[in-house]
Amino acid sequence: MKVTLKYFGQLVDVMGNHEETREISSNNSNELLEQMKQNNPIGHIPFQLAINDKLIDQKAAKKLNDGDVIALLPPYAGG
């Protein structure tokens, strides 16, 4: 299935872009995050996960569907 991954803050620097469409084999959000942490140095960066503009609990394995938009949102700073 294809999903769109969006990165913000320092995740843009680590991932090298703001957004990408990727073919994934993961069935749920936990599998995807585990694969991403194994293949990219993002494990030290705190972030929230949003799927289709809704924040989700990263401890719950949310089923992923073709066409989902997944955003990795680090803590906001500034004022």
N, C-alpha and C positions, 0 to 999 in steps of 0.2 A: 504494500500500500504506500501511497505517497502522502507525506505531511509537509507542512511549511513550518520551519523552525525560525523563531525571531529571537534575537539577542539584544540585550540592552546593557548600558554601563560598561564595566570592565570586561564583560563577557564578549563584547564586540572585538576587543583587542585580542583576546585569547582565541576566539573562533575565526577571526579574520574577516568577518563581514557582519552585516546587520540582519540578514535574512537569507535563508536557503530553502529550497524544496529538495526533500531527500526521500528516497525509497527506503523504507524500513521493514524489518522483519519482526519487530516487537509487537506484541499484542496488547500491551498495557503500558502505562506511564512509568511504572517502576522498572520494567525491562529496558525501556528506552533510556531512562536516566542512567541506569547501570552501564549500558553500552557506551553512552556518551562520556561517562566518567572514566571508563577504561581506555577510550580512544583519544581523549582530550584532557588537558590539565585544568579541569574546572572544579575538581573536588574540594579545593580550598576556598572557593568563592561561595558565600551564602546567597541563595536566591529563592524566590517563590516561583511556583509553576502555575501557568494559566493555560487552559485548553479552551479554545473558542471563546476567549474574553472572560472566562470564569476562573477565579482562583480555586485551586484544588489543594487538598491535603496531600503532601508528598508521601505520607505513610500509607495512604490508600491507593491501591493499584487501579487506576481509572482505565477502562477499556478505550483503546484508540480506534478511530475509524478513518477510512480513506478520506483525504481532504481536510483533516483537522489542522488547526493552526495552534501551534504550541509555542508559548512565550516563556523565556527564562528571564525573570525580573529580579535583579539584585536590589538591595535596600536603596531607597532614594535618599539623596542628601541635598542640602541647599535650602533656600527659602524664598 
